[in-house]
Amino acid sequence: MLDLRLTRAARPAVQLRRLLVAAASAGTGFLLLSCLGYALKRPEAAGSAALRLAWCVVPVAATVYLALAVARTDPGTRPRPGLSAIGLGPARLMAVSSLVTALSTTLGSLVALSLFLHLRGDLTALPFDGAGASFLAAGKSLPLAATLTLLAVVPVVATVAVALALRPSDPRPVVRPQRRYLPFVRQAGGPAAGGPAAGGRTGEVEAAGGGGAAGKGTPAAAAPAGVIDPRFTSPSLTDKPDDEGAGDTPAGLPWAVALVAAGLTAQAYAGRTPPTPAFTFTTVPTGAGFFLLGWLLTAVGLVLAAPGLTHLCGRLLQCARPGALRLLAGRGLMAEATRIGRPLGILCAVTAAGYAVTTLYDSPGRPFGPLSALGALVVAGCAFATLLTVAVETRQGRAETTDALLRLGAPATVLRGAAALRAFALLAFFAPLTLAIAALAAFPLTR
């Protein structure tokens, strides 16, 4: 009952994000069911039906990524002090997040099934004068097992992904046993604590590590029972400062640039001999393998390069004697480079792919069909919604820092200006880069 209250008592913004997950799940489920209808309508075209189903992997991945981002920003399932005493520990909150994700995605799948049956004419007469009968297999019975399997893909994958990402971990650091390279380390209660067999060695330890007082004959204070002398132990990981490593440059930028270059090279090589027949979503000729490989390498390179480029934007904002506004904006970008960079890289990859697909279908003989438009809308909408959700998560993570700055007297206009400057810097840096990569990726298709 308490879990249900936590879910229902969420703010309107949280409920809106959950509805976005349900809408994305509905669009993806409708695409999967459309593949089933195409296979039932044209049983002789098994290869084309399998290719349509393979293309649905992209919207499924986009929907799952959006569901994971929404689950991470849900304030109702965030661990708080005292919740473990009433039975809401980290494992229980992870289960609540998984349950909310399963409910949202299942709701979307049910909406997709209802819409699919309505367009087929199973619930009422054929709407739109039977315009969807060609690819929805109107008049043919749907196999129950295949329908339920396709509808369960998004809820199952999203729920498992959220459970794995939010699984509780032990906050205590792993303590490895210390190797004692010095056998004469003095311990209380041991033979080196003052026994006759350790008289000489004890004096050596006191003279070597006891400082000036030990050198003058003053015995060093005995350590507690069972505790090794801290002078001969290495510092643990918890002794390091909290801010160590903050703002470090994300690794992988050179490899990401190499992947983008390799992808563009593969597409340029494939453009020397255009594939025949023409490349579409339903017909992939043999010569189009380099195109697909080039797109894949370019997309992966953009996703991997985005955190490093975001960190570079933060450094560029702090160049040439920055003021308080530029310093706040630059430090914020550097600190959140990894968190913001990945969704931003995915959005850039989707934009570049969309430009290439628009160039591919920019001809009267290859119209952009309704299912292709729905798939593009689902993928682009999920990428943009994920970026906005991660921005909300970043704002929640900076809440304590923002409150501290306000208590110190920083004007609220300066904080809003820093946020606007961060957004403008990212737009000014990534928009030309994305357009350039999109133009280079689509150039072989225009020849």
N, C-alpha and C positions, 0 to 999 in steps of 0.2 A: 504493500500500500504506500509506503514512503517512497519507493522507487517511482510509482505512478505519479505521486504528487510532485516529485522533482521534475518529471518530464512535462507535466501539464502546467506547472507554475513558471515555465520559462518565459522570458521576455518576447515581445513580438518579433524582434530581429532574429532571435534564435529559431522561433517557429518558421519564419520566412526562409531561413537557410535550410531547414528540414524539408520545407515544401519544394525548394529548388532541387534537393536530392530526389524527392519523389517525382518531380517533373522529368529530370534527367533519366531516372529509371524507367518511366513510362515511355519516353522516346526510344530508349535502347531496346526495351521489350517489344515495342511495335516493330522495330527494324528486324529483330530476330524472328518474330512471327511472320513478317513479310517474306523473309527467306524461306520459311516453311511453306507459305502459300505459293511461292514461285516454284518450289520443288514439286508440290502437288499438281500445279497447273501444267508443268513441262517436265514430266518424268524422264524424257529422253535427254534433257540437257542437265545431266548430273554434275558435270564439271563446272558449268556456269553457276549452278545453285551452290556448290561448295565454295566457289570463289566469293559469291555474295556473303555467305556465312563467315568466311575468313575476314572479309573487310569489317565485319561487325566487332572484331576484336578491338578496334580503335575506339568506338564509342563506349564499349564496355570498360576499357581501361580508364577513359576520361571520367565516366560516372563513378567508378570505384575511387579514383583519386579525389574527386569532389566530396564523396561521402567520408573519406578519411580526414580531409581538411575540416569538414564541418564537425566531425566527432571530436577533433582536437580542440576546437574553439568553443565547445559547449561548456558554459560556466557551471551548469548544474551537476556535471559529472567530474568536476575538478576536485582533487583531494584537498580537504581543509582540516585544520586541527579540531579534534573532538568528534569527527564523524566515525572514527573506528570504534568509539565507545558505544555507539548505537547500532553497530553492525554494518556500517558503510565504509569499509576499508578500501584500499586500492583495487583489490580483486573484485569486490562488489560493484564499485563504480565502473570498472572496465566492463563488467557484465551488463550494467545499465546502458552504457554507450553502445555496446553491441546490440542490445535489444532495441534501442531507439533506431539504430541504423537498419536493422532488419525490418522493423515496422515501416519505416519510410520507404525503403526500396520495395517491400512487398505491396504497399499501397500503390506505388507507381506501376508495378507489374499488373495489378488488378485493373488499374485504369487502362493500361495498354490492351489487356485482353478484352475489356468491355468495348473499347473503341474499335478493335479489330473485328469483333463479332458484329458490331453495328454496321461497319462498312461492308462486311460480307453479306449482310442481309439476314443473318441468323436470328437477330432480335426483332427487327422490323423489316420493311421492304428495303430494297437496295437504294441507298441515298445517292444523290448526285447523278441520277440517271444511270447507275451502274458503272461509273467511271473507274472505280477501283476493282472491278471484277476481274480485270486482266492479270493482276499480280497478287490478288488475295485468294484465289482459288474458290470463288463463289460457287455454291452448289455442290461442293465436295466436302465430305465429312473430315473433320480434323482428327488426327490421331491423338488420343488423350495423353499417352506417355511422352510423345515428342513435344506437345504443347506445354505440359508441366515442366519438362526438363529445360526448355528454352526460357520459360518464365522464371525458373529458379536460379538461373545463372547469375544474374546481377545481385539478388539478395544474399546468396550463399557466398559469393566471392567478396562482396563488400563487408559482410559480417565477419568473415574470417580475417580479412585485412585489418579491420578496426580492432579485433581482439588481439591480433599479433602485434600491432603497433602500440596499443595502449596497455599491454600486459604489464603487471607490476614487477618491478625489479628491486633487489635488495639494496637499500640506500647505503648500507655499510660497506666500506671499501674492503677489498679482498686483502687479507693480511697473510703474507707469505712468511714462512719460518725464517728467522734470521740465522745466517751462518756465522758461527763464532770462530773467527780466524785467530783470535787471541785467547789461548787456553787459560791465561792467568787473569781473566776478567773477574773482578771481585764481586761476589754476591753474598748477601747476608745469609748466615746459616750454613755456608759452604766451607770447604777446606781453606779457601783464601780469605775467610773473614777474620782470621786471627789465630788459626791453629798452628801448632808447632811445625807442621810440614810445609806451611806456606809462609813462614816468617820472612824469608828473604825476598820471595816474589811479591809479597804485599808491600814491602818497602819500595821495591822497584816501581810498582804501579803508582803508589802515592807520589813518588818523586817524579815520575814521568807525566802524569796527568793531573795531579792535585794542585798545580799552580804554585804560587809563592809560599802559601801557608803550608802546603804539604812538604815543600823543600826544606822548610825550617824545622820539620819534625812534628808539626801538628797533624794528627791523623785526620784523614778525610771522613766526612760524614758517611755513615753506613747507609747503603741503599736499602729500600724495603725488601721484605722477604720475597724471593722468587722473581725479582725485577732486575734485568741486566743493567749495568751501568750505562746511562745515556750517552756517555762520552764515546762509547764504542759501538753505538747503533747508528744506522743510516736514517736520515729523516724520512718519514712516511709521506705518502701522497697527500694526506690531509694537512700537512704542515706548509704546503705551498700556498702562496697568496691566491685569493679568489679571482683576481683579475688577470692572472697569468694566462697568456694565450688569447685574451680577448682582442678581437679585431685582427687576428692573423689572416694572411691572404689564403683564401681557399685553394686547396691543392687541385691539380688536374687541368689547369688552364692550358698549358702547352699541348697536352694530349687532346683536349677539346678542339683547339685550333687545327691540329693535325687531322682530326676526324672530319671537321667541316671541309677542309681542303681536299681530303680524300673523297668525300661525297660529291663535291662539285666536280672533281676530276672524273669520277665515274659517270656522272650525268653528261659531261661534255664528250667523253669517249663514246657513250651510247648515242649521242646526237649525231655522230658521223654517219651512221647507217640507221635511218628511221625504221622502226619495226613495222612489219606488215603482217596482218591487218592493223588498223589503227588501235592505239592503246586506249582502253576504257576500263571502267570498274568491273564490267561483266566479261570482258575479253582481254586477257593479258597474253600477248604473243610471246614467242620464245625470246625474241630479241629485246624484250622489255625488262629483263632481269637486272641489267645495269641501272636502268632508271629507278627501279624499286630499291636497289642497294644504295644508290646515291642519295635518294630521299631519306632512307633510314639512317645512313651515316651522318648526313647533314642535320637531321633532327636531334640525334643523340649528341652530336657535337655542340649544338646550340644549348641544349639542356645542361650539359656539363660545363660550358663556358660561362653561362649566365651568372653564377655566384662570383667568379673571379672578376667579371666585368662590372658587376654591381659594387664590389669592393674597390675597383679602380675608379668608379664614379665618385665614391666617397672620398678617395684621395684627391681627385681633381677638384672637388668642391673646397678643399682646405688649402689649395695652393695660393701663393702670392698674398701672404699676410691676411688670413681670413679674420672676419669679425665673429661676434657671438653667433649670429644667425647661420653663417656658412659652417662654422665649427660644429654646431649642434647637428645640422643636417648631414655633414660629412661623417661625423662619428656615428650617427644613427645608421647610415648606410653601411659603414664598415662593420658595425656590430651585428647587423641583421642581414649580412650579405648572403649567407647560406640559406636562411629561412625564406627570404624574398626571392633569391635568384632562381631557384628551381622552378617555381610556378611561372615566373617571368620568362624563363627560357622555354617552357612548354608553350606559353602563349605566343612567343616569337616563332617557334617551330610550326604551330598551327596556322599562324598568319602566313608564313612563307609557303606552307603546303596549300593553303587556300588560294593564294595567288597563282600557284602553279596549276591547280585544278581548274581555276577560272580560265587560264590560258589554254588548257587542254580542251575544254568544252566550248571555247569561243568559236563555234562554227555552226552553220545551220544543220549539218548532218548529225551532230552529236548534242542533242538538247540536254539541259540539266534537269533531270526528272525529279518528281516529288520525293522519292525515297533518298536520292542523293542530297537534295536540299535539307531533308530532315536530319540525315546523318551529319552534314556539315554544321547545321544549327546546334545539334547536341554536343558535338566536339568543341566548337568555338564557345558555346555558352558555358560548358563545364570548365574550360580553360580560364575564361574571364571570371567566372564566379569563384573558382579556386583562388585566383590571385587576390580578389577582394576579400575572401575569407582569411587568407594568410595575412593580409594587411590588418584585418581586425585582430587576429591572434598576436601580431607584432605590437599593436597598440595596447593590448591587454598585458603583454610582457613588459612594456615600458611604463605601466601605470605607477609603480612605486617611484621610478625616477622622475616622472612628470610631477607627481605630488611633492616630491622633495624640492624640485625646482620652484614650484609655486610657493612652497613654504619659505624658500629663501628669498622670495620677492621677484622672481622672473615674471615678466608680463605674459599673459596668455596669448597675446598677439604674436609674440616671438616664437612660441611653441607651434602655433598654427602656421606661421610663416616658414618655420623649419620643415614642417610636414609638406607644405606646398612646394618648397624648394626641392625636397627629395623627389617628389613625384615629377616635377618639371625636369630635373636632371636625368632621371631614368627615361622619360619620354624622349628627351632630346638626344640621348645616347643610343637607345635601342631602336627607335623608329627608323632612322636612316640605315642602321646596320641590318635590320630585318628586311627592309625594302631592297637593299643591295643584294643580300643573299637570295631573296625571292626572285629577283630579276635574273640573277645568274643561274638559279635552279630551273627557271622556266625558259631560259634562252634556247636550250636544245629542242624544246617542244615547238618553238616557233619557226624552226628552219624548214 
